[in-house]
Each structure stands twice: as C-alpha cells, then as structure tokens.
Amino acid sequence: MFRIRFYKSRPADGKPGEIAFEQTTTNLERLATGKIIFVNIAPHEYLYSITLENAFHAIAGEQYWLECVQVG
C-alpha cells in the first residue's frame, strides 16, 4: 500500500505545511529496472507508476512538497 501526499509550502520558511491532496492505494504498477542500488543488501531498483483517482489541482506559482510512502 502506498500513500501519496502533496503539501502546500509554508510561506514563512518554505517547509511542508498543510496537506493539499492525499491518496492511499494498492493499485500501482511495479516494473523492475534491471539495476541494483548499492546500499546495505544491494536491493533491486523498481519503477512505480500510479494513476491518481482524483485530480490534484496545482496553482501556478505555488510551491508544493511531494511525499510517497510505502505503508505497512
């Protein structure tokens, strides 16, 4: 299960602030890239793809933070 979040950027310091959009899903594609990440136990690299169930309407000129988290 993955959670995707977009946060608004706080005007005071540019750090993540209020959540502007959130989606949790198990409906995503995983494709092996054939590469290995050389850290710890050298895990294989994967490319994940997701289609958002609802549109995220970004405002021109606004800055956002993106968070992608594997849950569970």
PDB file with one MODEL, atoms N, CA, C and O in Angstrom:
MODEL        1
ATOM      1  N   MET A   1       0.853  -1.170   0.000  1.00  0.00           N
ATOM      2  CA  MET A   1       0.000   0.000   0.000  1.00  0.00           C
ATOM      3  C   MET A   1       0.903   1.239   0.000  1.00  0.00           C
ATOM      4  O   MET A   1       1.887   1.305   0.737  1.00  0.00           O
ATOM      5  N   PHE A   2       0.558   2.197  -0.822  1.00  0.00           N
ATOM      6  CA  PHE A   2       1.311   3.442  -0.898  1.00  0.00           C
ATOM      7  C   PHE A   2       0.412   4.629  -0.596  1.00  0.00           C
ATOM      8  O   PHE A   2      -0.781   4.618  -0.899  1.00  0.00           O
ATOM      9  N   ARG A   3       1.003   5.654   0.007  1.00  0.00           N
ATOM     10  CA  ARG A   3       0.298   6.901   0.270  1.00  0.00           C
ATOM     11  C   ARG A   3       1.037   8.008  -0.484  1.00  0.00           C
ATOM     12  O   ARG A   3       2.255   8.150  -0.375  1.00  0.00           O
ATOM     13  N   ILE A   4       0.284   8.776  -1.239  1.00  0.00           N
ATOM     14  CA  ILE A   4       0.811   9.915  -1.972  1.00  0.00           C
ATOM     15  C   ILE A   4       0.210  11.166  -1.342  1.00  0.00           C
ATOM     16  O   ILE A   4      -1.005  11.252  -1.159  1.00  0.00           O
ATOM     17  N   ARG A   5       1.062  12.137  -1.010  1.00  0.00           N
ATOM     18  CA  ARG A   5       0.581  13.406  -0.461  1.00  0.00           C
ATOM     19  C   ARG A   5       1.284  14.571  -1.148  1.00  0.00           C
ATOM     20  O   ARG A   5       2.471  14.509  -1.467  1.00  0.00           O
ATOM     21  N   PHE A   6       0.516  15.631  -1.365  1.00  0.00           N
ATOM     22  CA  PHE A   6       1.072  16.907  -1.772  1.00  0.00           C
ATOM     23  C   PHE A   6       0.831  17.867  -0.608  1.00  0.00           C
ATOM     24  O   PHE A   6      -0.291  17.986  -0.116  1.00  0.00           O
ATOM     25  N   TYR A   7       1.878  18.540  -0.178  1.00  0.00           N
ATOM     26  CA  TYR A   7       1.779  19.536   0.884  1.00  0.00           C
ATOM     27  C   TYR A   7       1.971  20.917   0.293  1.00  0.00           C
ATOM     28  O   TYR A   7       2.770  21.103  -0.626  1.00  0.00           O
ATOM     29  N   LYS A   8       1.239  21.888   0.821  1.00  0.00           N
ATOM     30  CA  LYS A   8       1.499  23.280   0.470  1.00  0.00           C
ATOM     31  C   LYS A   8       2.782  23.690   1.173  1.00  0.00           C
ATOM     32  O   LYS A   8       3.080  23.214   2.268  1.00  0.00           O
ATOM     33  N   SER A   9       3.530  24.565   0.545  1.00  0.00           N
ATOM     34  CA  SER A   9       4.760  25.070   1.143  1.00  0.00           C
ATOM     35  C   SER A   9       4.412  26.222   2.081  1.00  0.00           C
ATOM     36  O   SER A   9       3.641  27.109   1.716  1.00  0.00           O
ATOM     37  N   ARG A  10       4.980  26.211   3.291  1.00  0.00           N
ATOM     38  CA  ARG A  10       4.717  27.289   4.249  1.00  0.00           C
ATOM     39  C   ARG A  10       5.437  28.559   3.798  1.00  0.00           C
ATOM     40  O   ARG A  10       6.627  28.512   3.487  1.00  0.00           O
ATOM     41  N   PRO A  11       4.737  29.690   3.758  1.00  0.00           N
ATOM     42  CA  PRO A  11       5.356  30.935   3.304  1.00  0.00           C
ATOM     43  C   PRO A  11       6.517  31.391   4.192  1.00  0.00           C
ATOM     44  O   PRO A  11       7.480  31.978   3.700  1.00  0.00           O
ATOM     45  N   ALA A  12       6.428  31.124   5.483  1.00  0.00           N
ATOM     46  CA  ALA A  12       7.442  31.624   6.418  1.00  0.00           C
ATOM     47  C   ALA A  12       8.816  30.999   6.204  1.00  0.00           C
ATOM     48  O   ALA A  12       9.836  31.684   6.281  1.00  0.00           O
ATOM     49  N   ASP A  13       8.839  29.681   5.933  1.00  0.00           N
ATOM     50  CA  ASP A  13      10.143  29.015   5.855  1.00  0.00           C
ATOM     51  C   ASP A  13      10.278  28.050   4.667  1.00  0.00           C
ATOM     52  O   ASP A  13      11.336  27.446   4.492  1.00  0.00           O
ATOM     53  N   GLY A  14       9.225  27.895   3.848  1.00  0.00           N
ATOM     54  CA  GLY A  14       9.302  27.029   2.674  1.00  0.00           C
ATOM     55  C   GLY A  14       9.237  25.545   2.967  1.00  0.00           C
ATOM     56  O   GLY A  14       9.395  24.732   2.057  1.00  0.00           O
ATOM     57  N   LYS A  15       9.007  25.171   4.222  1.00  0.00           N
ATOM     58  CA  LYS A  15       8.902  23.752   4.588  1.00  0.00           C
ATOM     59  C   LYS A  15       7.479  23.264   4.358  1.00  0.00           C
ATOM     60  O   LYS A  15       6.568  24.074   4.187  1.00  0.00           O
ATOM     61  N   PRO A  16       7.271  21.917   4.352  1.00  0.00           N
ATOM     62  CA  PRO A  16       5.917  21.393   4.145  1.00  0.00           C
ATOM     63  C   PRO A  16       4.946  21.898   5.202  1.00  0.00           C
ATOM     64  O   PRO A  16       5.272  21.969   6.387  1.00  0.00           O
ATOM     65  N   GLY A  17       3.756  22.245   4.752  1.00  0.00           N
ATOM     66  CA  GLY A  17       2.720  22.739   5.652  1.00  0.00           C
ATOM     67  C   GLY A  17       1.464  21.906   5.547  1.00  0.00           C
ATOM     68  O   GLY A  17       1.490  20.694   5.760  1.00  0.00           O
ATOM     69  N   GLU A  18       0.366  22.556   5.219  1.00  0.00           N
ATOM     70  CA  GLU A  18      -0.952  21.928   5.139  1.00  0.00           C
ATOM     71  C   GLU A  18      -1.007  20.902   3.995  1.00  0.00           C
ATOM     72  O   GLU A  18      -0.433  21.118   2.928  1.00  0.00           O
ATOM     73  N   ILE A  19      -1.707  19.782   4.237  1.00  0.00           N
ATOM     74  CA  ILE A  19      -1.893  18.767   3.198  1.00  0.00           C
ATOM     75  C   ILE A  19      -2.877  19.313   2.166  1.00  0.00           C
ATOM     76  O   ILE A  19      -3.992  19.705   2.509  1.00  0.00           O
ATOM     77  N   ALA A  20      -2.455  19.335   0.893  1.00  0.00           N
ATOM     78  CA  ALA A  20      -3.305  19.820  -0.185  1.00  0.00           C
ATOM     79  C   ALA A  20      -4.012  18.673  -0.903  1.00  0.00           C
ATOM     80  O   ALA A  20      -5.065  18.876  -1.507  1.00  0.00           O
ATOM     81  N   PHE A  21      -3.440  17.467  -0.842  1.00  0.00           N
ATOM     82  CA  PHE A  21      -4.010  16.304  -1.523  1.00  0.00           C
ATOM     83  C   PHE A  21      -3.438  15.048  -0.885  1.00  0.00           C
ATOM     84  O   PHE A  21      -2.272  15.022  -0.490  1.00  0.00           O
ATOM     85  N   GLU A  22      -4.256  14.007  -0.783  1.00  0.00           N
ATOM     86  CA  GLU A  22      -3.788  12.715  -0.264  1.00  0.00           C
ATOM     87  C   GLU A  22      -4.535  11.584  -0.942  1.00  0.00           C
ATOM     88  O   GLU A  22      -5.743  11.663  -1.163  1.00  0.00           O
ATOM     89  N   GLN A  23      -3.799  10.524  -1.271  1.00  0.00           N
ATOM     90  CA  GLN A  23      -4.405   9.307  -1.813  1.00  0.00           C
ATOM     91  C   GLN A  23      -3.618   8.109  -1.310  1.00  0.00           C
ATOM     92  O   GLN A  23      -2.388   8.103  -1.360  1.00  0.00           O
ATOM     93  N   THR A  24      -4.321   7.101  -0.827  1.00  0.00           N
ATOM     94  CA  THR A  24      -3.709   5.837  -0.432  1.00  0.00           C
ATOM     95  C   THR A  24      -4.244   4.777  -1.374  1.00  0.00           C
ATOM     96  O   THR A  24      -5.446   4.713  -1.631  1.00  0.00           O
ATOM     97  N   THR A  25      -3.347   3.942  -1.889  1.00  0.00           N
ATOM     98  CA  THR A  25      -3.764   2.971  -2.885  1.00  0.00           C
ATOM     99  C   THR A  25      -2.917   1.705  -2.857  1.00  0.00           C
ATOM    100  O   THR A  25      -1.771   1.716  -2.409  1.00  0.00           O
ATOM    101  N   THR A  26      -3.490   0.637  -3.335  1.00  0.00           N
ATOM    102  CA  THR A  26      -2.742  -0.593  -3.582  1.00  0.00           C
ATOM    103  C   THR A  26      -2.692  -0.843  -5.085  1.00  0.00           C
ATOM    104  O   THR A  26      -2.076  -1.806  -5.543  1.00  0.00           O
ATOM    105  N   ASN A  27      -3.342   0.029  -5.845  1.00  0.00           N
ATOM    106  CA  ASN A  27      -3.439  -0.125  -7.293  1.00  0.00           C
ATOM    107  C   ASN A  27      -2.311   0.657  -7.978  1.00  0.00           C
ATOM    108  O   ASN A  27      -2.516   1.774  -8.453  1.00  0.00           O
ATOM    109  N   LEU A  28      -1.114   0.048  -8.019  1.00  0.00           N
ATOM    110  CA  LEU A  28       0.007   0.684  -8.685  1.00  0.00           C
ATOM    111  C   LEU A  28       0.810  -0.369  -9.424  1.00  0.00           C
ATOM    112  O   LEU A  28       0.753  -1.557  -9.107  1.00  0.00           O
ATOM    113  N   GLU A  29       1.547   0.084 -10.399  1.00  0.00           N
ATOM    114  CA  GLU A  29       2.370  -0.820 -11.192  1.00  0.00           C
ATOM    115  C   GLU A  29       3.804  -0.766 -10.699  1.00  0.00           C
ATOM    116  O   GLU A  29       4.300   0.297 -10.327  1.00  0.00           O
ATOM    117  N   ARG A  30       4.480  -1.931 -10.698  1.00  0.00           N
ATOM    118  CA  ARG A  30       5.886  -2.012 -10.304  1.00  0.00           C
ATOM    119  C   ARG A  30       6.642  -2.711 -11.419  1.00  0.00           C
ATOM    120  O   ARG A  30       6.285  -3.816 -11.827  1.00  0.00           O
ATOM    121  N   LEU A  31       7.683  -2.064 -11.908  1.00  0.00           N
ATOM    122  CA  LEU A  31       8.464  -2.588 -13.009  1.00  0.00           C
ATOM    123  C   LEU A  31       9.939  -2.621 -12.604  1.00  0.00           C
ATOM    124  O   LEU A  31      10.502  -1.602 -12.207  1.00  0.00           O
ATOM    125  N   ALA A  32      10.553  -3.790 -12.705  1.00  0.00           N
ATOM    126  CA  ALA A  32      11.988  -3.908 -12.395  1.00  0.00           C
ATOM    127  C   ALA A  32      12.790  -3.170 -13.456  1.00  0.00           C
ATOM    128  O   ALA A  32      12.541  -3.338 -14.650  1.00  0.00           O
ATOM    129  N   THR A  33      13.756  -2.348 -13.030  1.00  0.00           N
ATOM    130  CA  THR A  33      14.579  -1.592 -13.980  1.00  0.00           C
ATOM    131  C   THR A  33      15.795  -2.389 -14.433  1.00  0.00           C
ATOM    132  O   THR A  33      16.442  -2.032 -15.418  1.00  0.00           O
ATOM    133  N   GLY A  34      16.111  -3.479 -13.710  1.00  0.00           N
ATOM    134  CA  GLY A  34      17.300  -4.259 -14.030  1.00  0.00           C
ATOM    135  C   GLY A  34      18.554  -3.731 -13.347  1.00  0.00           C
ATOM    136  O   GLY A  34      19.641  -4.283 -13.520  1.00  0.00           O
ATOM    137  N   LYS A  35      18.400  -2.659 -12.569  1.00  0.00           N
ATOM    138  CA  LYS A  35      19.540  -2.072 -11.859  1.00  0.00           C
ATOM    139  C   LYS A  35      19.510  -2.470 -10.389  1.00  0.00           C
ATOM    140  O   LYS A  35      18.478  -2.895  -9.870  1.00  0.00           O
ATOM    141  N   ILE A  36      20.650  -2.327  -9.728  1.00  0.00           N
ATOM    142  CA  ILE A  36      20.771  -2.629  -8.308  1.00  0.00           C
ATOM    143  C   ILE A  36      21.237  -1.368  -7.595  1.00  0.00           C
ATOM    144  O   ILE A  36      22.103  -0.647  -8.091  1.00  0.00           O
ATOM    145  N   ILE A  37      20.658  -1.110  -6.436  1.00  0.00           N
ATOM    146  CA  ILE A  37      21.052   0.032  -5.619  1.00  0.00           C
ATOM    147  C   ILE A  37      22.138  -0.452  -4.658  1.00  0.00           C
ATOM    148  O   ILE A  37      21.895  -1.356  -3.859  1.00  0.00           O
ATOM    149  N   PHE A  38      23.304   0.126  -4.725  1.00  0.00           N
ATOM    150  CA  PHE A  38      24.441  -0.360  -3.944  1.00  0.00           C
ATOM    151  C   PHE A  38      24.494   0.258  -2.543  1.00  0.00           C
ATOM    152  O   PHE A  38      25.389   1.043  -2.229  1.00  0.00           O
ATOM    153  N   VAL A  39      23.522  -0.113  -1.717  1.00  0.00           N
ATOM    154  CA  VAL A  39      23.474   0.242  -0.298  1.00  0.00           C
ATOM    155  C   VAL A  39      23.022  -0.994   0.467  1.00  0.00           C
ATOM    156  O   VAL A  39      22.271  -1.814  -0.060  1.00  0.00           O
ATOM    157  N   ASN A  40      23.463  -1.124   1.670  1.00  0.00           N
ATOM    158  CA  ASN A  40      23.087  -2.238   2.546  1.00  0.00           C
ATOM    159  C   ASN A  40      23.167  -3.588   1.838  1.00  0.00           C
ATOM    160  O   ASN A  40      24.261  -4.068   1.538  1.00  0.00           O
ATOM    161  N   ILE A  41      22.007  -4.205   1.567  1.00  0.00           N
ATOM    162  CA  ILE A  41      21.995  -5.549   0.969  1.00  0.00           C
ATOM    163  C   ILE A  41      21.855  -5.512  -0.554  1.00  0.00           C
ATOM    164  O   ILE A  41      21.499  -6.519  -1.166  1.00  0.00           O
ATOM    165  N   ALA A  42      22.129  -4.375  -1.161  1.00  0.00           N
ATOM    166  CA  ALA A  42      22.063  -4.184  -2.617  1.00  0.00           C
ATOM    167  C   ALA A  42      20.714  -4.608  -3.203  1.00  0.00           C
ATOM    168  O   ALA A  42      20.647  -5.547  -3.995  1.00  0.00           O
ATOM    169  N   PRO A  43      19.630  -3.906  -2.808  1.00  0.00           N
ATOM    170  CA  PRO A  43      18.309  -4.270  -3.333  1.00  0.00           C
ATOM    171  C   PRO A  43      18.161  -3.898  -4.811  1.00  0.00           C
ATOM    172  O   PRO A  43      18.869  -3.032  -5.325  1.00  0.00           O
ATOM    173  N   HIS A  44      17.239  -4.564  -5.467  1.00  0.00           N
ATOM    174  CA  HIS A  44      16.930  -4.260  -6.860  1.00  0.00           C
ATOM    175  C   HIS A  44      16.140  -2.955  -6.929  1.00  0.00           C
ATOM    176  O   HIS A  44      15.406  -2.612  -6.002  1.00  0.00           O
ATOM    177  N   GLU A  45      16.299  -2.243  -8.023  1.00  0.00           N
ATOM    178  CA  GLU A  45      15.587  -0.988  -8.233  1.00  0.00           C
ATOM    179  C   GLU A  45      14.297  -1.257  -8.990  1.00  0.00           C
ATOM    180  O   GLU A  45      14.269  -2.066  -9.918  1.00  0.00           O
ATOM    181  N   TYR A  46      13.220  -0.569  -8.586  1.00  0.00           N
ATOM    182  CA  TYR A  46      11.926  -0.701  -9.245  1.00  0.00           C
ATOM    183  C   TYR A  46      11.382   0.679  -9.592  1.00  0.00           C
ATOM    184  O   TYR A  46      11.648   1.659  -8.896  1.00  0.00           O
ATOM    185  N   LEU A  47      10.625   0.739 -10.667  1.00  0.00           N
ATOM    186  CA  LEU A  47       9.944   1.948 -11.083  1.00  0.00           C
ATOM    187  C   LEU A  47       8.465   1.753 -10.781  1.00  0.00           C
ATOM    188  O   LEU A  47       7.843   0.812 -11.275  1.00  0.00           O
ATOM    189  N   TYR A  48       7.906   2.640  -9.973  1.00  0.00           N
ATOM    190  CA  TYR A  48       6.493   2.560  -9.607  1.00  0.00           C
ATOM    191  C   TYR A  48       5.710   3.592 -10.408  1.00  0.00           C
ATOM    192  O   TYR A  48       6.194   4.693 -10.669  1.00  0.00           O
ATOM    193  N   SER A  49       4.492   3.217 -10.792  1.00  0.00           N
ATOM    194  CA  SER A  49       3.621   4.105 -11.546  1.00  0.00           C
ATOM    195  C   SER A  49       2.229   4.040 -10.928  1.00  0.00           C
ATOM    196  O   SER A  49       1.730   2.964 -10.600  1.00  0.00           O
ATOM    197  N   ILE A  50       1.616   5.204 -10.778  1.00  0.00           N
ATOM    198  CA  ILE A  50       0.287   5.276 -10.173  1.00  0.00           C
ATOM    199  C   ILE A  50      -0.553   6.299 -10.930  1.00  0.00           C
ATOM    200  O   ILE A  50      -0.049   7.328 -11.380  1.00  0.00           O
ATOM    201  N   THR A  51      -1.828   6.000 -11.059  1.00  0.00           N
ATOM    202  CA  THR A  51      -2.779   6.952 -11.617  1.00  0.00           C
ATOM    203  C   THR A  51      -3.612   7.477 -10.459  1.00  0.00           C
ATOM    204  O   THR A  51      -4.242   6.701  -9.741  1.00  0.00           O
ATOM    205  N   LEU A  52      -3.617   8.778 -10.277  1.00  0.00           N
ATOM    206  CA  LEU A  52      -4.382   9.369  -9.188  1.00  0.00           C
ATOM    207  C   LEU A  52      -5.871   9.200  -9.454  1.00  0.00           C
ATOM    208  O   LEU A  52      -6.335   9.409 -10.575  1.00  0.00           O
ATOM    209  N   GLU A  53      -6.621   8.820  -8.419  1.00  0.00           N
ATOM    210  CA  GLU A  53      -8.059   8.602  -8.552  1.00  0.00           C
ATOM    211  C   GLU A  53      -8.802   9.919  -8.732  1.00  0.00           C
ATOM    212  O   GLU A  53      -9.819   9.974  -9.422  1.00  0.00           O
ATOM    213  N   ASN A  54      -8.298  10.966  -8.118  1.00  0.00           N
ATOM    214  CA  ASN A  54      -8.876  12.301  -8.238  1.00  0.00           C
ATOM    215  C   ASN A  54      -7.775  13.253  -8.683  1.00  0.00           C
ATOM    216  O   ASN A  54      -6.602  13.052  -8.367  1.00  0.00           O
ATOM    217  N   ALA A  55      -8.154  14.272  -9.405  1.00  0.00           N
ATOM    218  CA  ALA A  55      -7.167  15.239  -9.900  1.00  0.00           C
ATOM    219  C   ALA A  55      -6.647  16.103  -8.758  1.00  0.00           C
ATOM    220  O   ALA A  55      -7.391  16.486  -7.855  1.00  0.00           O
ATOM    221  N   PHE A  56      -5.355  16.400  -8.821  1.00  0.00           N
ATOM    222  CA  PHE A  56      -4.760  17.370  -7.907  1.00  0.00           C
ATOM    223  C   PHE A  56      -4.600  18.663  -8.693  1.00  0.00           C
ATOM    224  O   PHE A  56      -3.875  18.707  -9.686  1.00  0.00           O
ATOM    225  N   HIS A  57      -5.273  19.706  -8.250  1.00  0.00           N
ATOM    226  CA  HIS A  57      -5.257  20.979  -8.955  1.00  0.00           C
ATOM    227  C   HIS A  57      -4.194  21.890  -8.347  1.00  0.00           C
ATOM    228  O   HIS A  57      -4.414  22.535  -7.322  1.00  0.00           O
ATOM    229  N   ALA A  58      -3.050  21.926  -8.997  1.00  0.00           N
ATOM    230  CA  ALA A  58      -1.965  22.794  -8.539  1.00  0.00           C
ATOM    231  C   ALA A  58      -2.226  24.220  -9.019  1.00  0.00           C
ATOM    232  O   ALA A  58      -2.777  24.438 -10.098  1.00  0.00           O
ATOM    233  N   ILE A  59      -1.825  25.168  -8.210  1.00  0.00           N
ATOM    234  CA  ILE A  59      -1.977  26.580  -8.540  1.00  0.00           C
ATOM    235  C   ILE A  59      -0.655  27.089  -9.093  1.00  0.00           C
ATOM    236  O   ILE A  59       0.396  26.894  -8.482  1.00  0.00           O
ATOM    237  N   ALA A  60      -0.708  27.735 -10.239  1.00  0.00           N
ATOM    238  CA  ALA A  60       0.506  28.272 -10.867  1.00  0.00           C
ATOM    239  C   ALA A  60       1.231  29.204  -9.909  1.00  0.00           C
ATOM    240  O   ALA A  60       0.614  30.061  -9.276  1.00  0.00           O
ATOM    241  N   GLY A  61       2.540  29.032  -9.807  1.00  0.00           N
ATOM    242  CA  GLY A  61       3.357  29.886  -8.941  1.00  0.00           C
ATOM    243  C   GLY A  61       3.468  29.396  -7.507  1.00  0.00           C
ATOM    244  O   GLY A  61       4.324  29.865  -6.756  1.00  0.00           O
ATOM    245  N   GLU A  62       2.611  28.456  -7.118  1.00  0.00           N
ATOM    246  CA  GLU A  62       2.671  27.890  -5.763  1.00  0.00           C
ATOM    247  C   GLU A  62       3.714  26.785  -5.725  1.00  0.00           C
ATOM    248  O   GLU A  62       3.928  26.094  -6.721  1.00  0.00           O
ATOM    249  N   GLN A  63       4.365  26.618  -4.578  1.00  0.00           N
ATOM    250  CA  GLN A  63       5.308  25.520  -4.393  1.00  0.00           C
ATOM    251  C   GLN A  63       4.650  24.439  -3.550  1.00  0.00           C
ATOM    252  O   GLN A  63       3.905  24.726  -2.613  1.00  0.00           O
ATOM    253  N   TYR A  64       4.941  23.178  -3.903  1.00  0.00           N
ATOM    254  CA  TYR A  64       4.380  22.035  -3.201  1.00  0.00           C
ATOM    255  C   TYR A  64       5.491  21.043  -2.863  1.00  0.00           C
ATOM    256  O   TYR A  64       6.538  21.013  -3.510  1.00  0.00           O
ATOM    257  N   TRP A  65       5.243  20.249  -1.856  1.00  0.00           N
ATOM    258  CA  TRP A  65       6.127  19.130  -1.484  1.00  0.00           C
ATOM    259  C   TRP A  65       5.384  17.850  -1.821  1.00  0.00           C
ATOM    260  O   TRP A  65       4.174  17.758  -1.615  1.00  0.00           O
ATOM    261  N   LEU A  66       6.104  16.861  -2.340  1.00  0.00           N
ATOM    262  CA  LEU A  66       5.527  15.561  -2.672  1.00  0.00           C
ATOM    263  C   LEU A  66       6.080  14.518  -1.715  1.00  0.00           C
ATOM    264  O   LEU A  66       7.284  14.456  -1.470  1.00  0.00           O
ATOM    265  N   GLU A  67       5.177  13.695  -1.174  1.00  0.00           N
ATOM    266  CA  GLU A  67       5.572  12.601  -0.275  1.00  0.00           C
ATOM    267  C   GLU A  67       5.006  11.301  -0.820  1.00  0.00           C
ATOM    268  O   GLU A  67       3.805  11.205  -1.077  1.00  0.00           O
ATOM    269  N   CYS A  68       5.856  10.305  -0.999  1.00  0.00           N
ATOM    270  CA  CYS A  68       5.460   8.950  -1.418  1.00  0.00           C
ATOM    271  C   CYS A  68       5.945   7.992  -0.358  1.00  0.00           C
ATOM    272  O   CYS A  68       7.149   7.896  -0.122  1.00  0.00           O
ATOM    273  N   VAL A  69       5.031   7.272   0.294  1.00  0.00           N
ATOM    274  CA  VAL A  69       5.379   6.418   1.418  1.00  0.00           C
ATOM    275  C   VAL A  69       4.753   5.046   1.242  1.00  0.00           C
ATOM    276  O   VAL A  69       3.566   4.931   0.935  1.00  0.00           O
ATOM    277  N   GLN A  70       5.556   4.001   1.438  1.00  0.00           N
ATOM    278  CA  GLN A  70       5.015   2.640   1.475  1.00  0.00           C
ATOM    279  C   GLN A  70       4.489   2.423   2.888  1.00  0.00           C
ATOM    280  O   GLN A  70       5.235   2.553   3.859  1.00  0.00           O
ATOM    281  N   VAL A  71       3.209   2.095   3.002  1.00  0.00           N
ATOM    282  CA  VAL A  71       2.548   1.939   4.299  1.00  0.00           C
ATOM    283  C   VAL A  71       2.381   0.451   4.587  1.00  0.00           C
ATOM    284  O   VAL A  71       1.908  -0.310   3.744  1.00  0.00           O
ATOM    285  N   GLY A  72       2.779   0.051   5.795  1.00  0.00           N
ATOM    286  CA  GLY A  72       2.595  -1.336   6.194  1.00  0.00           C
ATOM    287  C   GLY A  72       3.758  -2.231   5.876  1.00  0.00           C
ATOM    288  O   GLY A  72       3.715  -3.426   6.167  1.00  0.00           O
TER     289      GLY A  72
ENDMDL
END
